[in-house]
Each structure stands twice: as C-alpha cells, then as structure tokens.
Amino acid sequence: MKSSIFTNMVLALLLLLTPIIALYAYSNHTSSSVLTREIVKAKRTQVETFVGQLGQMFAQYDSYQKMLYESTEVRNLAYPDLLNDDLLYYRTLKTVSEEISRLAGYGRWKGIIAVVYPKTGVVIKSNSSLGAVPAELPDKDGFWSYRSSSKGNAYFIETISNPAKSAREEEADLTVVAKVDEGEIKSDLSEMKSNGLEDPFLYKPGDSPIYNYTANQALIRELLPELDPVATEEGFEPLLIRTSGGTYQVHMDMVQPLGWYLVDYVPIDTIMAPIKRSQTMFYSISGMMLFMACILSFLLYRSIRIPFRKLMQGMNFIEKGIYTSRMKDPPKGEFRYVYQKFNSMAARIEELIEDVLKEQIRTKEANVKQLQSQINPHFLYNTLAYIKSMVELEEKEAAVSMTMNLSRYYRYTTKLSSSFATIQEELNLIENYLDIHRMLTDDFEYEIDIDPAMLKMEIPRLSLQPLIENVIVHAFRKPVKYGTVRIRGRLEDGGLARLTVDDNGTGLAPAQLEALQTKIRTAPSDQIDSGLQNVHQRLMLLFGKSSGLFLSHSERGGLCAELIWQVQEEEAE
C-alpha cells in the first residue's frame, strides 16, 4: 500500500527532529566525556602535588634524623665518661641543642626533633613543651607510625636508635626522635582545601581518618566503606561513589613515607549541574517541539487527511455506481470548494445516468413491441379454409369451435397494450393454438404439467407460442406416426424458473442443433428473423444475459426447448 501525503508529512517532521536530537545527544555526551576527563586530569594533578608536598615534609624530617644520628657531638653525649672536662660536656650539649633547634626551624611544620639518651635520662628537643616528647617511645625503630597519647592527642612518630632497637628488652644508648602532631596535619589539609582541593583527608584502613578542620565528616563517613586502596595501587582510576547526597568522584594517592592515602572527592552532580540544566532545557524544548509536531499532525489529519479520505470514499461510491452519494459536513478552506464541486459532479452524473436508463428502458420497450409484432400466425388461411369446409358440410359445432379458438388466439396475440402476461394466460393461448391444430390434423396430443406456484408469474407475451409452433411445423412431419408434446414448468431453489417444451419428433443432428443454438444466441437484436430468436432476445433484454432459450435433445427422441430466467424475490414468494 502506497504511503499517503499525511504519512509522508509526519515522517518528514520526524526526520527533521531526529537529526537535531541525535546531534545534541552526541554533543552532550562528548561534552560530558571531555569535562569528566578534564576533571579527572586536574584533580589527579592536584592530589599528586599535595601528596608530594606531604611526602617531602616527612622525608625532610627523615633527613634531619639521619644528620643528628650521624653527628659526632650527638654520639659523644651518649658517653659522658669520654668527655673529661665538664666544660666540654656542656659545650657539646649546647652545640647539639642549637643544631636541633636550627633543623626544626627549617620546615613549615612545628614538628619536634629530639635526641633521647635513655641511660643518662638526658633529652634534647626542639620544643620546650613538657609533653613534646612522649613518655614512651616506640619499642622498635621503624617508619612513621600513628599513635595517640593518654590525653587523646594523636601524632606521627619515627625513631632511630644506636644501637638499633629490634625488641622491647634492648636499651639504646641514644634515640633520635621525629614527631609531628595531628594538628599540624589538619592545618596542612585545611590549607590544601583553601588552595584548590574540595575536602581532603588522610585515610588508612583500620585507623580513624584525619580530617581538615572544616571537613564534612558525615559525608566522608559515607564514602569510607567504598574506598579501595588496593585498586588505587594497581593503577589510578577515580572511584565513582553514589551516596544519599549525590554522586562523587573520589581521588586518592598514597603518601609514601606514611603509608596513608590522601583522599579528595569531587561532587559530580554539582559540577555537571550546568550541563544537566542545559540538557534538561534542550529535552524540554525537544518535547515541546514533538508536542507541537503532534498538534500539527493532528491539524493536518483533521484538515487534510479526513476530508481527503471522505472524498476518496465518495469517489469509490461513484465508481461502484452509487450515484446518490454526496459529501456532507464540508470542512473549512479549500476542501469546501472541492466538496461542493464533487456534489455538483455527482448530481450531474446521476442525472445523466437516469436519462440513459430511461432511454434504455424506452429502447427495450420499443424492441419488445417490435419483436412481439413480428409474431404472425401462419395458419390463418388454413383455419379459414377449415371453417369454410365445415360450413359447407354443415358441421356447425366444429365451425363454431374453430371460430372461437381462432378468435381467442388473435385477441391475445394482437393485444399490444402490455408486454407481459402471466404463465396461465400463455397456457390458455397455447391450448387454443394446439386445439386449432388438432382440429386441422388430429395426428398428435399434448400434456401440460406446470408448478401451480408459477401460474401467476409474468413472462414476455408470446414466449411459448413460437416453441409450440416450431414443434407443429418441424417436429411432426411424416413419417412420424403420432406426435406428443409435453409442456412442463418448475421453480428451483434460488428463484430459477424453467419452462420446457419437448416432443417425440425427428429431432436434429448434434451439428445442426449446435448451429441452431449459435444462431439464436448471436443474432443482433435488430436482425431477428425467427420466432426462436425473438423469444431468446426478449428474455435477455428483460431478465439479463443469463436468461434465454436453450435447446437440447429430448429424452423422448425429439427436441427439448427450455426457457430459463431468474425470478424476482417478490414473484417467488
């Protein structure tokens, strides 16, 4: 089925909107991908920078420890017996104290650097606070460890002893201590936050996080279960974590000297909000465009499709011969004019068709009367001669009977006021006609067997007479010893009527029968030269092309002539 104009217009609207939506979707996806990559790149750079700063600070303290550990003056103080002079001892003590203070003053942090001599109980430190050095040092030397004091203060501490401590029982001659309070870390994290990080904190599985001073601790606690340091060590990929407050892109990297991770997060929803607003606005506009397209499609459907479809239905009715079809409820606009012209055209066609039908009816009636007038009795002179002979022989009753039969016959055949007669009237005529011939020859007999339901049916006048005449003239020629004529009538299911005339005459050869049937069927209506052609043409004109006269061989040996026509419903009832 070919697509309609309405379908093509709707498809055109969709084709116009589809590339726009697809292009924007692709552009939006590309913009989001580029922005995400740039966020990852920038945040990765920031985290690596600040991780480097933290690592550098702790590495600096490591170098201070090594410098003090390798200092001769620091080692000499561990063995005061080697210093023979008290003055030398105090000078060495002063030198070590000045060196520790100098080293502690280099860094940004106010960390503590100290040298502890367990055997003599001497402690030299960079901070004069009593709690600057914890009362209990780590049992073993090692990297930075995270501890909490009895007062609740947390700190990172690292020690180097001589000799090195590997167990609690061993006691060193001296221990170089580096200690950084948690407050210094928090201050540094807060500074990182002010310098570009979102909300940095230090994290190590199994320990409490170290927050900056303005951290959103509730949010960080939601993020902690999703953090995966192992995956971070294998290769840097930001984690995408969804919380009750939104979606966050989490970045983390290890501070190597500590073994802790610097963690920062980016609120993706906040950053992508402008793009989402733009996306929402575009899709809203697209939805409005689709809605407008639907409204436009509906208007096109109502203003074009429906009137056009009604117009096509009207044209189909005209094509099927329903010329009374008219277009109702004309729409506004150009289609109103088309509807009016269609109605005018249909009315004109109906008038022309009615004129043609009337002319055809008049032509048929004229042909019927013309065909009817062609039926002339051939036996007029014989009957008159018979009457004359009976009068001369003074056979009064025979002359009167012949005269009455002849009078009834001609009264019926010459009546042209009506083109139709009932089958009963036709049978009365046939009885008169056959009685006349029996008086003339007395060499045949006839029988009539008609369904009573058919007696009141109407057929063209003088339809049976030519068939009976054909039997009398041609079938009963010598040497037929004695002739019989049978007239039967029956009504079949479906309203098909049959009138049959058959005889026991000489009949026709198959070739002659076929030639006669062909002649009857193919003769033009204006070239009728026989009674049989007359009957056939009249039935076809009045009842349709499937009706007519059909010839066949009779079961009695002669010819069977059958009139067949379709009975109207009201006649069949």
N, C-alpha and C positions, 0 to 999 in steps of 0.2 A: 504494500500500500504506500502510495506516494505521500510524502510529508506535506502538510498544509502550510499556508502562509503564516498562520498563527504559531505553529510549532517552530517554523524557521525563525520567526522574530524572537520567541522565547529563547531558543538556542543561541541566537546572536547576542542577546542580553547576557546570558550566562558566559558565553565566550569572551565578552568584553570584561566581565567582572573577574573571571577565573585568573587570567594572567596578572591582574593587579594584585589580587590577594596572594597568589603564589609568589610574585616578586617581592612583596612586602614580607611575607613569611620567611623567604630566603634571606632577605636583607636583615630582618630582625634576628634570625638565627646567627648570621655572620657577625653582626654587631655584638650579640651576646657572647659569642665564642671569643671574639677579639678582646672584648672588655675583660672576660674571665681570664684569658691568658695574660693580659697586662696586669691584672690584679695579682695573679699568682707570681708573676715575674717581680713586680715591685715589692710585694710582701716578702718574697724569698730574699730579695736583696737586703731589705731592712733587717730581717731576722738574722741573716748571716753577719751583717755588720755589727749588730749589738751582741751577738754571740761571740764574735771576735773580740769586742771590747771587754766583755766579762772574762773571757779566757786569757786575754792579755793582762788584766789586772791580777788574776790569780797566778799566772805564770811569773809576773813581776815579784810577787811575794815568794814564789819558789826560788827565784834567783837571789833574793835578799837572804833567804835561809842558807843557801849554799855559800854565799860570801861570808856570812858570820861563822858558819860551820868550819870553813877553811881558814879563818883568821887565826893567826898565832896568838894574839893577845887573848882571844876568847878561849883558846885551849889552855893558855898559861894560867888563867884564873881558876881552872878546874884543879890545878895542882899548886896551892899556895905555898907549899914547902919549898918549891923550886924558886920562889921569889924571896931572896934572903932579906931584903930590905922592905920595911912596911911602906916606905915612901914609894918604892917601885910598885908595890901591890896596888896602892891607891891610884897611882898614875895609870896603871893598866886598867883598873876598874873604870876610871874616868874616860879613858880612851874608848873602851868598849861601849860605855853608855852613850857617849857622843856619836859613835858610829851607828848605834841602833836608832837614836833619835833622828839622825840625818837620813837614814834609809826610810824610816817611817814617814818622813815629811815629803818624800818624792811623789807618792800616789795621791789620787783623788779621794780614796777612801781613808777613813780614820781607823785603819786596821792596827792591830797590836803585833809588834815583833818583840820577842823576849828570848833571853837565854837563862835557862834554869840549871843551877848546879845542885843536884839532889843531895850530894854528900856534905856540902858545906851549908846548904839552905839558902844560898845567895840567889836572888832573882834580879836580873837586869832587864827592864822593859821600857817600851817607848811611851807608855801611858801610865800616869801616876795613880790612876784609879786602883783601889784595893782589889776590886773584882776583875781587873783587866785580864789576869791570867787565871784560868780555872784552878781550883784546888787539886783536882785530879786530872792528870794528863792521860792521854790515850795509852793503853797498855803496850801497844806496838807502834812502831814507826810505820808510816804509810802515807797514802794520798789524802787529800782533803776529805774530812768526814763531818757529818752533820750531827750536832749534839744539842741538848737542852740542859740548862742549869737548873739548880734547885729553885731558883726564883722565877723560873718559867721563861727565861731569855734563851733564845736559840742562837747558834753561831756555827761557823765552819772553822775547823782547826786542822793544822798539819804540823807534825813534829819530825825532827831529825836528831838522832842521839849519837853520842860517841861514848862507848861503842854502841852500835845499833841494837835497839831492843826488839826482840822477837818473842818474848814471853813476859808474863807478869812478874816472875821471880827475879828477873835480871834488873840491876840498877845501873843506870848510865852515869858517867862522870859529868856529862853536860847534855842538855837538850835544847835545841833551837826551836822555838815555838812561833808559828804564824797563826793569827786568829782574826776572823772577820765576822762581826756581829750581823745578825739577820737584818737589823735596822738599816745597815749600810746597803745591803742588797735591795731592800724595799725602796730606799731612796733612789738607788740607781734605776730600778724598774719604773718608778714614778717619773724619773727624768726621761727614760726611754718613751714613756707614754706621751709626755709633753713634746717629744721630738718626732712623733710620727706613728708610733705603734698604737694599736687600738686599745688593748688591755693586757699587757704582758704579765706573765707569771712564770715561776720556776716549778718544774714538776719532775718527780721521780717516783716510780711505782713503790708503794709501801710507806712513803713519807707524806706528811702534810704539805700541800703546795705553799710556796712563798709568794704572797700577793704583793702588788703595789698598793700604795696607801689608799687609792680611790677605786680599787678593783670591784667589779660586780661579782662578788663571791657566790651568790646564789646561781647565777648563770654558769660560772666556772665549775661549780659542783655538778651541774647537769652535763657538762662536757666531759668531765674526768672519766666516766665509765667507758666512753667511746674512744679514748686516746689509745694509740697502738704504737709505742716506741719501736717495737721490733720492725714493723713495716717501714717506719721512717728511716731506720738504719740501713735497710736494704736499698732504698732509693727514694729520693724526695718526691713525694706526691702529697699534695694537701688533702686533708680529710674533709669530707662534706658531712656535717653532723646536723641533724634536724632535732630541734628542741621545741618545747611548748611555746617559746617566744619567737621562733622563726628558724631559718636555716643559716648555718655559719660555716665558713671555710676556715679550717684550723691549720696553722703552720707551726712546725716545731723542729728544733735543731738542738743537738747536744753541745753543752759547754764541756769540752773535753777534760780540763783539769778537775772538774767537779763530778762528772758523770750524771749531771742533771740536764733537763731539757728546758730550753727557753721556748715558751708556747705563747702564741698570739692568735687571735681569730679575727675574721672579717665578717660582718653581718651582710650576707649576700642580698637579703631582701631589701635592706636599706640602700645598698649601692645600686641594685638593679631596679629600684623603685621608679626612676625616671623612664627607663626603658619599658617597664611594665605599664606605666601610665600611658606612654606613647602607644604601646601595643594595645592596651585596653581601648584607648581612644580610636585607634585605627579600626579595630574589630567592631567597635560600636558604630563607627561610620559605615563600615562594610555591611554590618547588619541593617543599618538604615537604608543603605543602597539596595540590599536584597529585598527589604520590605517594600521600598519604592518600586523595585522591579516587579515584585509580586502584584502590587497595586496596578502598575502599568499593564502587566499581563492580564489582570482581571478586566481592566478597562478595554484592552484590545479584544479580549474574549467576548465581552458583552457587546462592544460596539461593532466588532468586525466578524468574529467567529460565529456567534449565534445568528446574526442576520444572514450571513453568507450560507450557513448550514440550512436555515429555513428556506432560503432562496433555492438551494440545491434540491431540497425535498420537494419544493413546488415544481421545479423543472422535471424531477423524476415522475411526479404525478402526471404532468403533461405528457411525458414520454410514454407512460403506461396507458394513456387515453382517458385520464380523469380530468376532463377539461373544465370541470366546475371548481377546480382548485383555485383558491385566492390567497394572497398574502395578507395576514391580519396583524394588527398591532405594529404598524410601521414605526421603525426607530427614528430618532432624530438624525439630521445630517444627510449625507449623500444617499444613504441606503433608502431613505423615504422616497426619493425620486425613483430609485430603481424598483422599489416595491410597487409604486403607482404604475410605472411602465409595464411591469410584469403582469399586474392585474388587467391592464388595458389589453395587453397582448393575449392573455388567456381568454378574456371575454371575446375578443375578435376571432380567435381560433375556434372557440365554442360556437359562435355564430356561423362561421364558415362550415364547420363540421355538420351542424344542424341543417344548413342549406344543402350540403352534399347528401346527407342521409335522406332528407326529404326528396331530393331529386332522384336518388337511387330507388326509394320506395315507389315514386311515381313511375320510374322506368320499369321496375319489376311488375307493377300492376298493369302497365301497358303491354309488357311482354306476356304476362299471364293471359290477358284478354286476347292478345294476338294469337297465342298458342291455342287457346280454347276455341277461337273462331276457326282454326284450321281443321278441327274435327268435323267432318261431313259424313253423313250416313251414305254408304254405298248401295244400300239395299232398298232405297226409296222406290225405284221403279219396279223392283220385284214384288214388293209388298202391295203396291198399287195394282200390279197385274194380278196378284193373288186375290185381292178384294174384287176386281172386275170378274175374275173367273167364278168366284164364289157367288157373286150376284147373279151371273148368268146361269149357274147351276142351282140357283135358288137355295143356296146354303147360307141362310140368313144368319144363323148363330156364329158360324165361322167368320163371315164377313164382319159382323159386329165386333167379335173378339179381336180380330186383326186390327180393325179400325181403332178400338180403344187402346190396345197396346201401342200402336203407332202414334196415337195422339199423346199418350203419356210420355213416350220416348222423346218426341220432338218438343213437347212442352218443357221438358227438363233440359234438353241439350241446347235449346235456343234461349234459355234464361241466362242473361249475362249480367244481371244486377249484382250478383255475388260471385266471388272467385272460389269460395269454399262451400263444401257440402258435408253432411255427416256421412259416415260409412253406411248407415241404414238407408239413407237416400240413394247412395250409389248402388247399394244392393237392390233396391227397388227398380232402379233403371236397368241393371243387369238382368233381373228376372224378366222385365218387359222385352228386352232385346233378345234373350235366349228363347222366350216363348214365341216371339215372332219367327225366329229361325227354325224352331221345331215345327211350327205350322207349315213352313215352306219345304223342309226336307224330311223331318221326322227320322233322322239317322243318328241321333246322339241323345245323351241325357246329361244332367248336371246335378251336383250336390253342393250345398253351402254349409260350411261349419265355421262360424265366427264367434270368438270370445264375446259374451254379452257386454263385457266392460269396454269393448271397442266400438260398440254401435253408435254411441253419441260423439265419438271423436270426429274432428273435422279434417278433411284432406282436400286437395285441389279437385274441383269439379272435373268429371270425366276422366278420372285416373284409371279406373278399372275397365272402362268400355274398350279402349284400344287393345288391351290384353285379351279380352274375350273375342273381340273382332279378329285379332291375329290367329286365335285358335280356330275360329269358324272358317276363315278364309284359307289358311295354310295347313292346319293340322289334320282336318277331316276330309282331305281329298282321297279319292279312291286310290289304292284298294283297301282302305280302312273299312273293316266290316261293320263296326259300330263304335261310335265315339263316346268318351266320357270326359266331362270337365269337372274339376274339383276346385272349389274356392274356399280357402282356409284363412283364418285370422287369429293371431295370438299376440299377447303382450308379455314381453320378457322382463326379467328383473333389470332395473336400471333405466326403465322407461323406453326401451327399444321396441317399436311396433313393426310387425311383419304381416303383409297381405300376400298370399301365394295363390297363383293360378297355374295348375298343371293339367296335363292331358295324356292320353294314350295314343297320340298321333304318331306320324312317321318320325318326328324329331329332326335334328340336324347333326351332321358330322362334326367332330371336335373342331376342325379347322373353320368350318362355316360358323359354328357357334362363337368362336373367339373373334372372328371377323365382324360378326353382327354386334357383339358386345362392344368391341372397339369403336365401331361406327356410332353406336348410341352414345358412348361416353365422350367422344372427341368432336362431335358435331357442334359448330358455333351456334349460339342462341338465335342468330339472325338467318341461319341456313337450315331450319328444321324441315325435313321432307318426309317424315314418317310419324305415325302416331306414337310408336315406342320412344323415339327421340323426344317427342313432345312431352310425354309423361316424365321422362328422366330429367329433362331440363327444368320443368316446373317444380319437381321435388327439390332439386338442388337449389333453385332460387329461393324457395320458401323455407326450407329446413336445414340448409347447409350442405357443404360439399360431401359430407359423409353419407348423405341420403341419396336415393335414386332407385333405378331399376336394375336388377341383377338377374342374369339368365344362367341356367344350368340344365343338366339332364334330369328328367323326371324319373322317379322310381317306377312309374307306370310305363316307361318306354318312350314317352314323348318329350315335350319341352316344359321346363318349370320357369315361370316368370315371377319374380318376387319384388314387391315394393317394400322398402325399408326406410324408416325415418325415426328421428328422436322426438318422443312425445314430451311436451312441456309438463311441468310438475302439476299445474292446476288441472290439466286434462287427464293425467294419470290417476289422480285421486278419485 
